[in-house]
Amino acid sequence: MDSEHFPLQGKCHCGNLKLIFNSTKTPDELAVRTCACSFCRKHGIRSTSDPNGNLQIQIMNSQQVIHYRFGMHTADFLICGCCGVYVAAIMHHETQQSFATINVNVLDCAHLVSQNSVTVDYDGETVQSRRERRLRAWTPVTSIEEQNFQP
Ligand SMILES: [Zn+2]
């Protein structure tokens, strides 16, 4: 890992889904987005991503994960099947590289992240423009570790 990265940890409420977000920004430097889509509004999600950082995802019990898709079905919204918390959305790309946007609220440092956010509305996007935006803006996923630990 690059020494310029800040490892920001996060998890769902029960700890089944864990994130290690290696960001090039400190928590207070993260750009926060509030998305206007109905999923994000219903959850009160604040999102962030870092195209120069990377994300590791650890799933303790892969039987207890919901991969929720809606709208254009271009991303998997990872929701814990035990506690119901949404942690990140992942877009799988043709290059085998995946990209993610992260729910700021699940980060341990969430209280240090700015309360100011930019409201974004992606309603007018096509499938292609949506993919292109995510390739530019989302965080490369370096690993998804899935275990079958039954608590
Ligand atoms: Zn959970």
Backbone and ligand atoms as CSV (ligand in chain L), in Angstrom:
chain,resi,resn,atom,element,x,y,z
A,1,MET,N,N,0.836,-1.197,0.000
A,1,MET,CA,C,0.000,0.000,0.000
A,1,MET,C,C,0.875,1.253,0.000
A,2,ASP,N,N,0.446,2.219,-0.713
A,2,ASP,CA,C,1.145,3.492,-0.800
A,2,ASP,C,C,1.059,4.221,0.545
A,3,SER,N,N,2.159,4.827,0.950
A,3,SER,CA,C,2.161,5.511,2.249
A,3,SER,C,C,1.297,6.763,2.242
A,4,GLU,N,N,0.921,7.236,1.050
A,4,GLU,CA,C,0.059,8.418,0.970
A,4,GLU,C,C,-1.404,8.070,1.209
A,5,HIS,N,N,-1.683,6.794,1.417
A,5,HIS,CA,C,-3.073,6.396,1.611
A,5,HIS,C,C,-3.433,6.363,3.093
A,6,PHE,N,N,-4.647,6.817,3.367
A,6,PHE,CA,C,-5.178,6.751,4.713
A,6,PHE,C,C,-6.152,5.578,4.763
A,7,PRO,N,N,-5.864,4.572,5.584
A,7,PRO,CA,C,-6.794,3.440,5.656
A,7,PRO,C,C,-7.997,3.781,6.530
A,8,LEU,N,N,-9.142,3.974,5.900
A,8,LEU,CA,C,-10.362,4.308,6.622
A,8,LEU,C,C,-11.207,3.041,6.701
A,9,GLN,N,N,-11.535,2.653,7.916
A,9,GLN,CA,C,-12.269,1.406,8.090
A,9,GLN,C,C,-13.747,1.684,8.276
A,10,GLY,N,N,-14.531,0.727,7.832
A,10,GLY,CA,C,-15.962,0.861,8.016
A,10,GLY,C,C,-16.603,-0.504,8.108
A,11,LYS,N,N,-17.826,-0.536,8.593
A,11,LYS,CA,C,-18.543,-1.809,8.662
A,11,LYS,C,C,-20.034,-1.557,8.808
A,12,CYS,N,N,-20.788,-2.612,8.508
A,12,CYS,CA,C,-22.234,-2.544,8.743
A,12,CYS,C,C,-22.472,-2.605,10.250
A,13,HIS,N,N,-23.713,-2.596,10.680
A,13,HIS,CA,C,-23.992,-2.537,12.114
A,13,HIS,C,C,-23.520,-3.780,12.851
A,14,CYS,N,N,-23.711,-4.963,12.259
A,14,CYS,CA,C,-23.356,-6.211,12.953
A,14,CYS,C,C,-21.933,-6.663,12.661
A,15,GLY,N,N,-21.259,-6.035,11.707
A,15,GLY,CA,C,-19.872,-6.398,11.407
A,15,GLY,C,C,-19.716,-7.470,10.350
A,16,ASN,N,N,-20.800,-7.907,9.742
A,16,ASN,CA,C,-20.706,-8.925,8.686
A,16,ASN,C,C,-19.983,-8.398,7.451
A,17,LEU,N,N,-20.228,-7.135,7.123
A,17,LEU,CA,C,-19.579,-6.509,5.963
A,17,LEU,C,C,-18.591,-5.467,6.464
A,18,LYS,N,N,-17.332,-5.627,6.017
A,18,LYS,CA,C,-16.299,-4.682,6.447
A,18,LYS,C,C,-15.633,-4.062,5.238
A,19,LEU,N,N,-15.285,-2.793,5.386
A,19,LEU,CA,C,-14.596,-2.066,4.322
A,19,LEU,C,C,-13.263,-1.552,4.844
A,20,ILE,N,N,-12.245,-1.633,3.994
A,20,ILE,CA,C,-11.010,-0.885,4.236
A,20,ILE,C,C,-10.828,0.008,3.024
A,21,PHE,N,N,-11.077,1.278,3.249
A,21,PHE,CA,C,-11.051,2.280,2.189
A,21,PHE,C,C,-9.721,3.015,2.306
A,22,ASN,N,N,-8.783,2.676,1.420
A,22,ASN,CA,C,-7.482,3.342,1.415
A,22,ASN,C,C,-7.614,4.589,0.561
A,23,SER,N,N,-7.760,5.711,1.235
A,23,SER,CA,C,-8.063,6.958,0.559
A,23,SER,C,C,-6.829,7.841,0.478
A,24,THR,N,N,-6.743,8.631,-0.567
A,24,THR,CA,C,-5.663,9.623,-0.657
A,24,THR,C,C,-6.040,10.888,0.104
A,25,LYS,N,N,-7.251,10.909,0.619
A,25,LYS,CA,C,-7.722,12.088,1.345
A,25,LYS,C,C,-7.952,11.740,2.811
A,26,THR,N,N,-7.757,12.728,3.670
A,26,THR,CA,C,-8.116,12.543,5.068
A,26,THR,C,C,-9.639,12.628,5.170
A,27,PRO,N,N,-10.221,12.139,6.288
A,27,PRO,CA,C,-11.687,12.139,6.391
A,27,PRO,C,C,-12.311,13.510,6.100
A,28,ASP,N,N,-11.685,14.581,6.599
A,28,ASP,CA,C,-12.283,15.910,6.401
A,28,ASP,C,C,-12.100,16.439,4.980
A,29,GLU,N,N,-11.267,15.770,4.194
A,29,GLU,CA,C,-11.073,16.189,2.799
A,29,GLU,C,C,-11.985,15.428,1.822
A,30,LEU,N,N,-12.635,14.395,2.305
A,30,LEU,CA,C,-13.463,13.584,1.405
A,30,LEU,C,C,-14.619,14.413,0.845
A,31,ALA,N,N,-14.850,14.267,-0.441
A,31,ALA,CA,C,-15.986,14.933,-1.077
A,31,ALA,C,C,-17.224,14.057,-0.884
A,32,VAL,N,N,-18.266,14.653,-0.344
A,32,VAL,CA,C,-19.470,13.890,-0.016
A,32,VAL,C,C,-20.584,14.242,-0.994
A,33,ARG,N,N,-21.235,13.200,-1.482
A,33,ARG,CA,C,-22.359,13.391,-2.393
A,33,ARG,C,C,-23.640,12.879,-1.743
A,34,THR,N,N,-24.700,13.605,-1.967
A,34,THR,CA,C,-26.026,13.123,-1.604
A,34,THR,C,C,-26.768,12.910,-2.913
A,35,CYS,N,N,-27.147,11.687,-3.167
A,35,CYS,CA,C,-27.760,11.347,-4.447
A,35,CYS,C,C,-29.270,11.481,-4.347
A,36,ALA,N,N,-29.858,11.961,-5.419
A,36,ALA,CA,C,-31.298,12.239,-5.426
A,36,ALA,C,C,-32.150,11.015,-5.738
A,37,CYS,N,N,-31.531,9.868,-6.007
A,37,CYS,CA,C,-32.352,8.700,-6.367
A,37,CYS,C,C,-33.132,8.226,-5.141
A,38,SER,N,N,-34.205,7.491,-5.374
A,38,SER,CA,C,-35.095,7.156,-4.260
A,38,SER,C,C,-34.444,6.174,-3.287
A,39,PHE,N,N,-33.556,5.314,-3.745
A,39,PHE,CA,C,-32.849,4.406,-2.832
A,39,PHE,C,C,-32.015,5.213,-1.830
A,40,CYS,N,N,-31.209,6.149,-2.364
A,40,CYS,CA,C,-30.338,6.949,-1.495
A,40,CYS,C,C,-31.143,7.844,-0.571
A,41,ARG,N,N,-32.234,8.395,-1.076
A,41,ARG,CA,C,-33.046,9.265,-0.226
A,41,ARG,C,C,-33.686,8.472,0.898
A,42,LYS,N,N,-34.175,7.274,0.595
A,42,LYS,CA,C,-34.839,6.477,1.625
A,42,LYS,C,C,-33.876,6.071,2.739
A,43,HIS,N,N,-32.593,5.852,2.373
A,43,HIS,CA,C,-31.595,5.473,3.374
A,43,HIS,C,C,-30.890,6.668,3.996
A,44,GLY,N,N,-31.027,7.846,3.416
A,44,GLY,CA,C,-30.250,8.997,3.895
A,44,GLY,C,C,-28.760,8.810,3.660
A,45,ILE,N,N,-28.434,8.247,2.516
A,45,ILE,CA,C,-27.038,7.887,2.242
A,45,ILE,C,C,-26.215,9.115,1.881
A,46,ARG,N,N,-25.015,9.162,2.438
A,46,ARG,CA,C,-23.991,10.111,2.006
A,46,ARG,C,C,-22.896,9.267,1.372
A,47,SER,N,N,-22.503,9.595,0.159
A,47,SER,CA,C,-21.566,8.756,-0.580
A,47,SER,C,C,-20.247,9.459,-0.801
A,48,THR,N,N,-19.196,8.647,-0.884
A,48,THR,CA,C,-17.908,9.185,-1.275
A,48,THR,C,C,-17.153,8.132,-2.068
A,49,SER,N,N,-16.163,8.578,-2.813
A,49,SER,CA,C,-15.301,7.647,-3.552
A,49,SER,C,C,-14.002,8.373,-3.843
A,50,ASP,N,N,-12.982,7.600,-4.196
A,50,ASP,CA,C,-11.664,8.169,-4.471
A,50,ASP,C,C,-11.019,7.361,-5.592
A,51,PRO,N,N,-11.006,7.917,-6.803
A,51,PRO,CA,C,-10.454,7.158,-7.939
A,51,PRO,C,C,-8.965,6.863,-7.784
A,52,ASN,N,N,-8.283,7.598,-6.892
A,52,ASN,CA,C,-6.856,7.351,-6.663
A,52,ASN,C,C,-6.596,6.471,-5.448
A,53,GLY,N,N,-7.667,6.093,-4.781
A,53,GLY,CA,C,-7.542,5.203,-3.633
A,53,GLY,C,C,-7.903,3.789,-4.036
A,54,ASN,N,N,-8.209,2.967,-3.064
A,54,ASN,CA,C,-8.699,1.616,-3.371
A,54,ASN,C,C,-9.524,1.111,-2.206
A,55,LEU,N,N,-10.277,0.077,-2.494
A,55,LEU,CA,C,-11.207,-0.450,-1.497
A,55,LEU,C,C,-11.051,-1.957,-1.381
A,56,GLN,N,N,-10.980,-2.439,-0.129
A,56,GLN,CA,C,-11.026,-3.870,0.141
A,56,GLN,C,C,-12.335,-4.157,0.881
A,57,ILE,N,N,-12.998,-5.206,0.456
A,57,ILE,CA,C,-14.271,-5.581,1.074
A,57,ILE,C,C,-14.115,-6.958,1.696
A,58,GLN,N,N,-14.536,-7.088,2.942
A,58,GLN,CA,C,-14.491,-8.385,3.621
A,58,GLN,C,C,-15.911,-8.770,4.030
A,59,ILE,N,N,-16.301,-9.953,3.631
A,59,ILE,CA,C,-17.633,-10.450,3.956
A,59,ILE,C,C,-17.463,-11.684,4.834
A,60,MET,N,N,-17.927,-11.598,6.065
A,60,MET,CA,C,-17.737,-12.713,7.005
A,60,MET,C,C,-18.638,-13.883,6.642
A,61,ASN,N,N,-19.898,-13.612,6.360
A,61,ASN,CA,C,-20.842,-14.675,6.018
A,61,ASN,C,C,-21.507,-14.317,4.691
A,62,SER,N,N,-21.001,-14.936,3.637
A,62,SER,CA,C,-21.472,-14.571,2.297
A,62,SER,C,C,-22.921,-15.001,2.052
A,63,GLN,N,N,-23.466,-15.843,2.949
A,63,GLN,CA,C,-24.875,-16.213,2.827
A,63,GLN,C,C,-25.780,-15.052,3.237
A,64,GLN,N,N,-25.204,-14.111,3.955
A,64,GLN,CA,C,-26.003,-13.017,4.512
A,64,GLN,C,C,-25.652,-11.687,3.864
A,65,VAL,N,N,-25.679,-11.672,2.548
A,65,VAL,CA,C,-25.429,-10.425,1.825
A,65,VAL,C,C,-26.494,-10.275,0.753
A,66,ILE,N,N,-27.062,-9.107,0.664
A,66,ILE,CA,C,-28.020,-8.819,-0.398
A,66,ILE,C,C,-27.307,-7.991,-1.457
A,67,HIS,N,N,-27.357,-8.466,-2.689
A,67,HIS,CA,C,-26.811,-7.707,-3.818
A,67,HIS,C,C,-28.002,-7.070,-4.520
A,68,TYR,N,N,-28.345,-5.890,-4.096
A,68,TYR,CA,C,-29.576,-5.266,-4.585
A,68,TYR,C,C,-29.297,-4.483,-5.865
A,69,ARG,N,N,-30.140,-4.726,-6.863
A,69,ARG,CA,C,-30.021,-3.999,-8.130
A,69,ARG,C,C,-31.336,-3.333,-8.442
A,70,PHE,N,N,-31.260,-2.146,-8.991
A,70,PHE,CA,C,-32.488,-1.448,-9.371
A,70,PHE,C,C,-32.159,-0.514,-10.521
A,71,GLY,N,N,-33.164,0.185,-10.994
A,71,GLY,CA,C,-32.954,1.145,-12.079
A,71,GLY,C,C,-32.369,0.462,-13.299
A,72,MET,N,N,-31.175,0.895,-13.720
A,72,MET,CA,C,-30.560,0.344,-14.929
A,72,MET,C,C,-29.752,-0.926,-14.643
A,73,HIS,N,N,-29.741,-1.367,-13.381
A,73,HIS,CA,C,-29.057,-2.607,-13.012
A,73,HIS,C,C,-27.571,-2.585,-13.374
A,74,THR,N,N,-26.935,-1.439,-13.192
A,74,THR,CA,C,-25.525,-1.321,-13.558
A,74,THR,C,C,-24.600,-1.454,-12.357
A,75,ALA,N,N,-25.150,-1.617,-11.154
A,75,ALA,CA,C,-24.306,-1.776,-9.967
A,75,ALA,C,C,-25.012,-2.677,-8.960
A,76,ASP,N,N,-24.193,-3.333,-8.125
A,76,ASP,CA,C,-24.709,-4.117,-7.004
A,76,ASP,C,C,-24.614,-3.257,-5.750
A,77,PHE,N,N,-25.741,-3.035,-5.108
A,77,PHE,CA,C,-25.740,-2.323,-3.833
A,77,PHE,C,C,-25.636,-3.374,-2.735
A,78,LEU,N,N,-24.518,-3.369,-2.025
A,78,LEU,CA,C,-24.258,-4.382,-1.008
A,78,LEU,C,C,-24.932,-4.002,0.301
A,79,ILE,N,N,-25.864,-4.845,0.711
A,79,ILE,CA,C,-26.630,-4.615,1.940
A,79,ILE,C,C,-26.454,-5.843,2.822
A,80,CYS,N,N,-26.183,-5.623,4.093
A,80,CYS,CA,C,-26.024,-6.756,4.997
A,80,CYS,C,C,-27.374,-7.429,5.216
A,81,GLY,N,N,-27.390,-8.749,5.044
A,81,GLY,CA,C,-28.618,-9.508,5.229
A,81,GLY,C,C,-28.962,-9.719,6.690
A,82,CYS,N,N,-28.011,-9.439,7.598
A,82,CYS,CA,C,-28.287,-9.575,9.037
A,82,CYS,C,C,-28.850,-8.279,9.603
A,83,CYS,N,N,-28.164,-7.185,9.353
A,83,CYS,CA,C,-28.536,-5.934,10.030
A,83,CYS,C,C,-29.161,-4.906,9.083
A,84,GLY,N,N,-29.136,-5.161,7.776
A,84,GLY,CA,C,-29.842,-4.288,6.842
A,84,GLY,C,C,-29.120,-3.021,6.439
A,85,VAL,N,N,-27.839,-2.901,6.810
A,85,VAL,CA,C,-27.113,-1.668,6.492
A,85,VAL,C,C,-26.480,-1.761,5.104
A,86,TYR,N,N,-26.666,-0.708,4.331
A,86,TYR,CA,C,-26.038,-0.587,3.009
A,86,TYR,C,C,-24.623,-0.045,3.203
A,87,VAL,N,N,-23.607,-0.719,2.624
A,87,VAL,CA,C,-22.224,-0.267,2.837
A,87,VAL,C,C,-21.574,0.336,1.591
A,88,ALA,N,N,-21.851,-0.239,0.417
A,88,ALA,CA,C,-21.180,0.248,-0.796
A,88,ALA,C,C,-21.897,-0.307,-2.014
A,89,ALA,N,N,-21.729,0.378,-3.137
A,89,ALA,CA,C,-22.236,-0.140,-4.407
A,89,ALA,C,C,-21.036,-0.447,-5.294
A,90,ILE,N,N,-21.145,-1.538,-6.039
A,90,ILE,CA,C,-20.026,-2.003,-6.859
A,90,ILE,C,C,-20.461,-2.132,-8.303
A,91,MET,N,N,-19.654,-1.565,-9.175
A,91,MET,CA,C,-19.861,-1.775,-10.604
A,91,MET,C,C,-18.762,-2.695,-11.104
A,92,HIS,N,N,-19.171,-3.780,-11.732
A,92,HIS,CA,C,-18.197,-4.717,-12.307
A,92,HIS,C,C,-17.924,-4.265,-13.730
A,93,HIS,N,N,-16.643,-4.166,-14.055
A,93,HIS,CA,C,-16.270,-3.659,-15.371
A,93,HIS,C,C,-15.675,-4.790,-16.201
A,94,GLU,N,N,-15.710,-4.603,-17.521
A,94,GLU,CA,C,-15.240,-5.636,-18.451
A,94,GLU,C,C,-13.789,-6.032,-18.190
A,95,THR,N,N,-12.987,-5.104,-17.679
A,95,THR,CA,C,-11.568,-5.373,-17.449
A,95,THR,C,C,-11.337,-6.262,-16.236
A,96,GLN,N,N,-12.409,-6.743,-15.618
A,96,GLN,CA,C,-12.343,-7.517,-14.376
A,96,GLN,C,C,-12.135,-6.608,-13.170
A,97,GLN,N,N,-11.843,-5.341,-13.419
A,97,GLN,CA,C,-11.699,-4.411,-12.312
A,97,GLN,C,C,-13.097,-3.957,-11.891
A,98,SER,N,N,-13.305,-3.900,-10.593
A,98,SER,CA,C,-14.571,-3.367,-10.098
A,98,SER,C,C,-14.328,-2.011,-9.451
A,99,PHE,N,N,-15.379,-1.221,-9.425
A,99,PHE,CA,C,-15.296,0.129,-8.872
A,99,PHE,C,C,-16.445,0.311,-7.888
A,100,ALA,N,N,-16.175,1.082,-6.833
A,100,ALA,CA,C,-17.187,1.194,-5.780
A,100,ALA,C,C,-17.380,2.622,-5.308
A,101,THR,N,N,-18.594,2.875,-4.863
A,101,THR,CA,C,-18.892,4.094,-4.118
A,101,THR,C,C,-19.254,3.652,-2.706
A,102,ILE,N,N,-18.876,4.451,-1.740
A,102,ILE,CA,C,-18.909,4.023,-0.345
A,102,ILE,C,C,-19.909,4.859,0.440
A,103,ASN,N,N,-20.640,4.191,1.313
A,103,ASN,CA,C,-21.559,4.893,2.202
A,103,ASN,C,C,-20.758,5.491,3.358
A,104,VAL,N,N,-20.614,6.800,3.348
A,104,VAL,CA,C,-19.823,7.501,4.373
A,104,VAL,C,C,-20.288,7.123,5.778
A,105,ASN,N,N,-21.589,6.922,5.933
A,105,ASN,CA,C,-22.158,6.694,7.266
A,105,ASN,C,C,-21.648,5.421,7.926
A,106,VAL,N,N,-21.088,4.473,7.156
A,106,VAL,CA,C,-20.600,3.229,7.764
A,106,VAL,C,C,-19.130,3.335,8.164
A,107,LEU,N,N,-18.457,4.423,7.796
A,107,LEU,CA,C,-17.039,4.567,8.146
A,107,LEU,C,C,-16.891,4.894,9.629
A,108,ASP,N,N,-15.849,4.334,10.240
A,108,ASP,CA,C,-15.585,4.628,11.655
A,108,ASP,C,C,-15.335,6.121,11.861
A,109,CYS,N,N,-14.822,6.773,10.814
A,109,CYS,CA,C,-14.483,8.206,10.906
A,109,CYS,C,C,-15.619,9.091,10.396
A,110,ALA,N,N,-16.829,8.549,10.276
A,110,ALA,CA,C,-17.932,9.302,9.661
A,110,ALA,C,C,-18.147,10.660,10.331
A,111,HIS,N,N,-17.903,10.701,11.647
A,111,HIS,CA,C,-18.113,11.961,12.381
A,111,HIS,C,C,-17.089,13.026,11.994
A,112,LEU,N,N,-15.977,12.610,11.371
A,112,LEU,CA,C,-14.939,13.566,10.968
A,112,LEU,C,C,-15.146,14.071,9.548
A,113,VAL,N,N,-16.077,13.422,8.838
A,113,VAL,CA,C,-16.319,13.787,7.443
A,113,VAL,C,C,-17.255,14.988,7.403
A,114,SER,N,N,-17.020,15.844,6.436
A,114,SER,CA,C,-17.803,17.077,6.324
A,114,SER,C,C,-19.305,16.799,6.277
A,115,GLN,N,N,-20.056,17.650,6.949
A,115,GLN,CA,C,-21.522,17.556,6.883
A,115,GLN,C,C,-22.049,18.190,5.600
A,116,ASN,N,N,-21.169,18.912,4.906
A,116,ASN,CA,C,-21.575,19.527,3.638
A,116,ASN,C,C,-21.492,18.484,2.535
A,117,SER,N,N,-22.506,18.452,1.718
A,117,SER,CA,C,-22.467,17.508,0.610
A,117,SER,C,C,-23.005,18.183,-0.643
A,118,VAL,N,N,-22.605,17.623,-1.755
A,118,VAL,CA,C,-23.108,18.090,-3.040
A,118,VAL,C,C,-24.264,17.184,-3.421
A,119,THR,N,N,-25.408,17.772,-3.729
A,119,THR,CA,C,-26.540,16.961,-4.154
A,119,THR,C,C,-26.404,16.660,-5.641
A,120,VAL,N,N,-26.489,15.389,-5.971
A,120,VAL,CA,C,-26.323,14.989,-7.364
A,120,VAL,C,C,-27.576,14.252,-7.833
A,121,ASP,N,N,-27.887,14.438,-9.088
A,121,ASP,CA,C,-29.049,13.776,-9.677
A,121,ASP,C,C,-28.614,13.176,-11.013
A,122,TYR,N,N,-28.586,11.843,-11.057
A,122,TYR,CA,C,-28.066,11.157,-12.239
A,122,TYR,C,C,-29.190,10.620,-13.130
A,123,ASP,N,N,-30.379,11.152,-12.916
A,123,ASP,CA,C,-31.565,10.631,-13.596
A,123,ASP,C,C,-31.457,10.667,-15.122
A,124,GLY,N,N,-30.778,11.688,-15.655
A,124,GLY,CA,C,-30.727,11.847,-17.101
A,124,GLY,C,C,-29.661,11.019,-17.791
A,125,GLU,N,N,-28.925,10.219,-17.029
A,125,GLU,CA,C,-27.809,9.481,-17.631
A,125,GLU,C,C,-28.280,8.297,-18.467
A,126,THR,N,N,-27.473,7.961,-19.465
A,126,THR,CA,C,-27.651,6.702,-20.173
A,126,THR,C,C,-26.799,5.648,-19.468
A,127,VAL,N,N,-26.982,4.390,-19.834
A,127,VAL,CA,C,-26.163,3.323,-19.255
A,127,VAL,C,C,-24.685,3.626,-19.492
A,128,GLN,N,N,-24.372,4.074,-20.715
A,128,GLN,CA,C,-22.959,4.319,-21.045
A,128,GLN,C,C,-22.383,5.504,-20.275
A,129,SER,N,N,-23.122,6.604,-20.212
A,129,SER,CA,C,-22.578,7.768,-19.502
A,129,SER,C,C,-22.464,7.472,-18.012
A,130,ARG,N,N,-23.355,6.633,-17.499
A,130,ARG,CA,C,-23.270,6.255,-16.089
A,130,ARG,C,C,-22.002,5.445,-15.831
A,131,ARG,N,N,-21.736,4.478,-16.693
A,131,ARG,CA,C,-20.520,3.665,-16.539
A,131,ARG,C,C,-19.269,4.539,-16.622
A,132,GLU,N,N,-19.274,5.464,-17.588
A,132,GLU,CA,C,-18.093,6.314,-17.778
A,132,GLU,C,C,-17.852,7.215,-16.565
A,133,ARG,N,N,-18.926,7.755,-16.020
A,133,ARG,CA,C,-18.771,8.591,-14.824
A,133,ARG,C,C,-18.185,7.774,-13.674
A,134,ARG,N,N,-18.706,6.558,-13.494
A,134,ARG,CA,C,-18.224,5.737,-12.383
A,134,ARG,C,C,-16.767,5.334,-12.572
A,135,LEU,N,N,-16.369,5.071,-13.825
A,135,LEU,CA,C,-14.968,4.723,-14.083
A,135,LEU,C,C,-14.045,5.867,-13.695
A,136,ARG,N,N,-14.520,7.087,-13.892
A,136,ARG,CA,C,-13.711,8.265,-13.536
A,136,ARG,C,C,-13.713,8.517,-12.034
A,137,ALA,N,N,-14.858,8.323,-11.415
A,137,ALA,CA,C,-15.045,8.851,-10.062
A,137,ALA,C,C,-15.012,7.805,-8.944
A,138,TRP,N,N,-15.359,6.569,-9.250
A,138,TRP,CA,C,-15.487,5.578,-8.186
A,138,TRP,C,C,-14.127,5.005,-7.791
A,139,THR,N,N,-14.126,4.255,-6.720
A,139,THR,CA,C,-12.898,3.733,-6.119
A,139,THR,C,C,-12.592,2.335,-6.659
A,140,PRO,N,N,-11.388,2.102,-7.183
A,140,PRO,CA,C,-11.055,0.744,-7.616
A,140,PRO,C,C,-11.135,-0.243,-6.446
A,141,VAL,N,N,-11.762,-1.380,-6.696
A,141,VAL,CA,C,-11.871,-2.424,-5.671
A,141,VAL,C,C,-10.708,-3.388,-5.870
A,142,THR,N,N,-9.855,-3.519,-4.853
A,142,THR,CA,C,-8.693,-4.396,-5.001
A,142,THR,C,C,-8.989,-5.819,-4.556
A,143,SER,N,N,-9.909,-5.992,-3.611
A,143,SER,CA,C,-10.231,-7.363,-3.220
A,143,SER,C,C,-11.609,-7.442,-2.589
A,144,ILE,N,N,-12.255,-8.561,-2.846
A,144,ILE,CA,C,-13.508,-8.888,-2.145
A,144,ILE,C,C,-13.281,-10.276,-1.555
A,145,GLU,N,N,-13.128,-10.334,-0.236
A,145,GLU,CA,C,-12.903,-11.600,0.448
A,145,GLU,C,C,-14.226,-12.070,1.012
A,146,GLU,N,N,-14.625,-13.260,0.592
A,146,GLU,CA,C,-15.888,-13.789,1.109
A,146,GLU,C,C,-15.624,-15.050,1.912
A,147,GLN,N,N,-16.143,-15.080,3.112
A,147,GLN,CA,C,-16.050,-16.277,3.934
A,147,GLN,C,C,-17.462,-16.790,4.208
A,148,ASN,N,N,-17.505,-17.998,4.761
A,148,ASN,CA,C,-18.807,-18.576,5.084
A,148,ASN,C,C,-18.977,-18.818,6.558
A,149,PHE,N,N,-18.383,-17.902,7.331
A,149,PHE,CA,C,-18.466,-18.018,8.781
A,149,PHE,C,C,-19.914,-17.911,9.249
A,150,GLN,N,N,-20.385,-18.918,9.931
A,150,GLN,CA,C,-21.755,-18.884,10.474
A,150,GLN,C,C,-21.682,-18.528,11.941
A,151,PRO,N,N,-22.217,-17.394,12.331
A,151,PRO,CA,C,-22.105,-16.985,13.737
A,151,PRO,C,C,-22.916,-17.900,14.668
L,1,ZN,ZN,ZN,-24.611,-6.328,9.260
